[in-house]
Amino acid sequence: MALDPADRKRKAQLPAQELPMRPVEERIHDFAEIKLGFAAEAAQAEADRCLYCPKQPCVVACPLDNDIPSAMALIAEGKFLDAAAVYESTSTLAEVCSRVCPQDNLCEGACVLAKRGHAVALGALERFVTDYARVHGTRPQAGPSTGKTVGVIGAGPAGISAAQRLLEKGHGVTIYEAWPSAGGWLTYAIPTYKLPRDVVQRKIEDLALMGAEFKYNTRVGKDISVQELREKHDAVFIGVGAMLDAQVRFEGKDLPGVYAGTDFLLPNYVNADQRPAGMDPVEIKPRVVVFGGGDTAMDCVRTAIRLQVQKGWEPNVTLIYRRTEEEMPASHKERAAAKAEGVEFTYLAAPTAFKAGDDGRIKEVIVQRMELGEPDDSGRRRPVPLEGSEYTVEADIAVLALGYWPDPLISESEPELETHNWGLVKADPDTGETNLPGVFSGGDAVRGPSLVSKATRDGIIAAQAIDEYLMMEVEEAI
């Protein structure tokens, strides 16, 4: 697909197609999807802007190694099903990743045309063809049965991806999920204005049609052990994710009105029968303060805006982050969207205590100003408290979106499984193999909180290694 200099120059001057989006004044009133997607003609025109760079920086930046230039060429020719097949060859969740991955920090950020101000809309084009294939194409099919079975722990992105690839190889799959529904983070935390739940549900239905068996409300380590699964199945994949909110020690953290990120988000996006026992919808209040700088913090502030607007109130949501915007890990597009929707941003500040009012609920937050010191392990400059800089912020609700930890039950109930860093599973990055024979792992259970695309990749890699492990057993038995 190499271009001659004249054609490259011509394509570089093609205008970017505007991605249809719902206007701010409309979208803040509900939780419906914001990005409306390209029409076919616009998709072809946008894909035609691809320069087919020899070094393929977009592919290098993609955690899944999607063959983006080939997909762009096919879209430009109107071969949408063929383009979808390109994505599906390396990704099991293209319809999800195209909606939730921070493309501006990945493939689009690496696009040569980004330096001119308008990267090719790679995420929107991936979404277009995978949505098109959902309507006009075929769905994944299970392979001929091998007689082998695999127990998959966790129905999040890593578990879903491992399950699909294993089913395609003909292995039986049983998925053990602690929550009442499948999807993990995709179902329980990502806002529906970014990821409509029918997109996730269709993927779960695909797996069921392929023969996957789902066992919900089954927490491995409590209701059944890893050892029992090892005895029941020929191999086990651990994909439990990292969905436990990081614990903090601030004074007043248990006051009514102080929420962890998941507790604030989850009740808004699932039905009552999908919620864990005792978790009720948040009663929104007029003044909301969110602490954090990642995409979960952006989800919390944008959710709060919508809840307030639905009450007929003027938005009053503040995000407070302990570093500057330059160090903020959240997607640039997410930040821009939050600001456009009315969120106020405060930098170089962090909470130290929460204070109650006469009714026993949170009334204010004590916040301390920070300055940046030397870089920490993340490569970002470390926030350092400024002595005597405390001030008070009034708040009816405070949300702590400060990160996530892995579920400790797996390591506590299976002490022979090697873990590190507060319970993350040790696994070979090239195969997902753990120290236990026949036990593999991937996704946030291994990496800690990370991207859906990386968890997807881990599930696919582990499934390949599991298949080789199982087939080796078959060959040895012959």
KAFEN-V211028 format. One line per field, one symbol per residue. ss: DSSP state (H for helix, E for strand, L for the rest). phi: phi as a letter, one per 30 degrees, with the letter a starting at -180 (. if undefined). burial: 1 if it has 24 or more other C-alpha atoms within 12 Angstrom, else 0. A space follows every 10 residues. Layout:
ss = ???
phi = ???
burial = ???
This chain:
ss = LLLLHHHHHH HHLLLLLLLL ELLHHHHLLL LLLLELLLLH HHHHHHHLLL LLLLLLHHHH HLLLLLLHHH HHHHHHLLLH HHHHHHHHHH LLLHHHHHHH LLHHHLHHHH LHHHHHLLLL LHHHHHHHHH HHHHHHLLLL LLLLLLLLEE EEELLLHHHH HHHHHHHHLL LEEEEELLLL LLLLHHHHLL LLLLLLHHHH HHHHHHHHHH LLEEELLLLE LLLELHHHHH HHLLEEEELL LLLEELLLLL ELLLLELEEE HHHHHHHHHL LHHHLLLLLL LLLLLLLEEE ELLLHHHHHH HHHHHHHHHH LLLLLLEEEE ELLLHHHLLL LHHHHHHHHH LLLEEEELEE EEEEEELLLL EEEEEEEEEE EEEEELLLLL EEEEELLLLL EEEELLEEEE LLLEELLLHH HHHLLLLLEE LLLEELLLLL LLELLLLLEE ELLHHHHLLL LHHHHHHHHH HHHHHHHHHH HHHHHHHL
phi = .dcdeddddd ddcddddddd bddedcddca cdedddidde ddddddddde cheedhddde ddechedded dddddedicd dddddddddc bcbdddedcc ddedcbdddd dedddcjbdd dddddddedd dddddccccd bddedcicbb cccjcdedde dddddddddj ddbcccbdcd bdkhedccbd eddcbedddd dddddedddd jdcccdhbcd jbdacddddd ddcdabccbd ibcddedbcd didcdejcbd eddddeddcb dedcddeicc edddbdbbbc ckbcdddddd ddddeddddd dicdebbbcc bdccdddddd eedddddddd djdccbchab dbaccccddi debacdccdb bccddcddjc dddbdceicd bccdacbbbc ccjbcddddd dddbddddba hijdddbddc bidcdceicb aaiddcdiea dedddeeddd ddddddeddd dddddddd
burial = 0000000000 1100011010 0000001111 1011111111 0111111111 1110011110 1111111111 1111110111 1111111101 1111111111 1111111111 1111000111 1111111111 1111000011 0100000111 1111111111 1111111111 1111111111 1111111111 1111111011 1111011101 1111111111 1001111011 0011111111 1111110100 0111111111 1111111111 0001100000 0111111111 1111111111 1111111110 0000111111 1111101111 1101101110 1111111111 1111110000 1111111111 0000000000 0010000000 0011111111 1111111111 1001001110 0111111010 1111010111 1111111111 1111111111 1111111011 10000000
